[in-house]
Amino acid sequence: MAAIGEVMPREADRLGKFSWAMFDWANQPFFTVVTTFIFAPYFTSFVAATPAEGQAYWGYTQAIAGALIAILSPVFGSIADA
């Protein structure tokens, strides 16, 4: 039973589910392309002093980000579930 003024969630209709799937399908490749083929070469070529140094820094950045995601995901997941 809902409290006064509380909105009960309802399941999306078929069109809503299809629309969300199409949005997600079209949206995800954009970030993958930008991160992989645009930002990474820019970072390695122009931000660091040499391309080899830029690739090393990019690798360190990705490793740190992956470790943070692995460590913090359970914490943030439990917060979201609460």
KOLLUM-869269 format. One record per residue (C-alpha): residue in one letter; x, y, z; residue number from 1. Coordinates in Angstrom, 2 decimals, decimal comma. Layout:
<rs>
{'a'; {X; Y; Z}; NUM}
...
</rs>
This chain:
<rs>
{'m'; {0,00; 0,00; 0,00}; 1}
{'a'; {1,36; 3,38; -0,98}; 2}
{'a'; {1,63; 6,33; 1,35}; 3}
{'i'; {-0,35; 9,47; 0,61}; 4}
{'g'; {1,22; 11,32; -2,28}; 5}
{'e'; {3,55; 8,43; -3,19}; 6}
{'v'; {3,55; 7,41; -6,83}; 7}
{'m'; {3,56; 3,68; -7,43}; 8}
{'p'; {5,90; 2,62; -10,22}; 9}
{'r'; {4,30; 0,80; -13,10}; 10}
{'e'; {5,77; -1,37; -15,80}; 11}
{'a'; {6,52; 0,34; -19,08}; 12}
{'d'; {4,38; -0,54; -22,04}; 13}
{'r'; {5,77; -2,32; -25,07}; 14}
{'l'; {6,50; 0,89; -26,98}; 15}
{'g'; {8,32; 2,35; -23,98}; 16}
{'k'; {10,56; -0,72; -23,68}; 17}
{'f'; {11,28; -0,73; -27,40}; 18}
{'s'; {12,07; 3,00; -27,35}; 19}
{'w'; {14,49; 2,59; -24,45}; 20}
{'a'; {16,22; -0,34; -26,17}; 21}
{'m'; {16,66; 1,67; -29,37}; 22}
{'f'; {17,96; 4,70; -27,44}; 23}
{'d'; {20,47; 2,58; -25,54}; 24}
{'w'; {21,53; 0,72; -28,68}; 25}
{'a'; {22,16; 3,99; -30,53}; 26}
{'n'; {23,74; 5,86; -27,61}; 27}
{'q'; {26,40; 3,41; -26,40}; 28}
{'p'; {28,54; 3,23; -29,56}; 29}
{'f'; {28,99; 7,01; -29,52}; 30}
{'f'; {30,87; 6,96; -26,22}; 31}
{'t'; {32,89; 3,91; -27,28}; 32}
{'v'; {33,95; 5,57; -30,53}; 33}
{'v'; {34,82; 8,87; -28,85}; 34}
{'t'; {36,81; 7,23; -26,06}; 35}
{'t'; {38,61; 4,73; -28,27}; 36}
{'f'; {39,21; 6,47; -31,57}; 37}
{'i'; {39,15; 10,19; -30,78}; 38}
{'f'; {40,19; 10,96; -27,20}; 39}
{'a'; {42,84; 8,24; -26,73}; 40}
{'p'; {44,90; 9,21; -29,82}; 41}
{'y'; {44,52; 12,89; -28,93}; 42}
{'f'; {45,72; 12,22; -25,40}; 43}
{'t'; {48,70; 10,10; -26,46}; 44}
{'s'; {49,78; 12,52; -29,21}; 45}
{'f'; {49,16; 15,99; -27,83}; 46}
{'v'; {48,82; 15,90; -24,04}; 47}
{'a'; {52,00; 13,98; -23,20}; 48}
{'a'; {55,52; 14,95; -24,24}; 49}
{'t'; {56,06; 11,87; -26,43}; 50}
{'p'; {53,61; 9,35; -27,92}; 51}
{'a'; {55,18; 6,50; -25,91}; 52}
{'e'; {54,81; 8,46; -22,69}; 53}
{'g'; {51,22; 9,31; -23,64}; 54}
{'q'; {50,39; 5,65; -24,20}; 55}
{'a'; {51,90; 4,77; -20,82}; 56}
{'y'; {49,87; 7,48; -19,10}; 57}
{'w'; {46,73; 6,37; -20,94}; 58}
{'g'; {47,32; 2,79; -19,78}; 59}
{'y'; {47,83; 3,92; -16,18}; 60}
{'t'; {44,66; 5,98; -16,37}; 61}
{'q'; {42,62; 3,03; -17,66}; 62}
{'a'; {44,09; 0,69; -15,03}; 63}
{'i'; {43,28; 3,09; -12,19}; 64}
{'a'; {39,76; 3,64; -13,53}; 65}
{'g'; {39,18; -0,12; -13,77}; 66}
{'a'; {40,45; -0,69; -10,22}; 67}
{'l'; {38,24; 2,09; -8,86}; 68}
{'i'; {35,21; 0,64; -10,62}; 69}
{'a'; {35,96; -2,83; -9,23}; 70}
{'i'; {36,39; -1,48; -5,69}; 71}
{'l'; {33,57; 1,05; -5,59}; 72}
{'s'; {30,85; -0,78; -7,55}; 73}
{'p'; {29,73; -2,98; -4,64}; 74}
{'v'; {29,66; 0,03; -2,32}; 75}
{'f'; {27,65; 2,20; -4,68}; 76}
{'g'; {25,43; -0,75; -5,59}; 77}
{'s'; {24,49; -1,31; -1,98}; 78}
{'i'; {23,83; 2,42; -1,55}; 79}
{'a'; {21,59; 2,38; -4,61}; 80}
{'d'; {19,73; -0,69; -3,33}; 81}
{'a'; {19,10; 1,01; 0,00}; 82}
</rs>
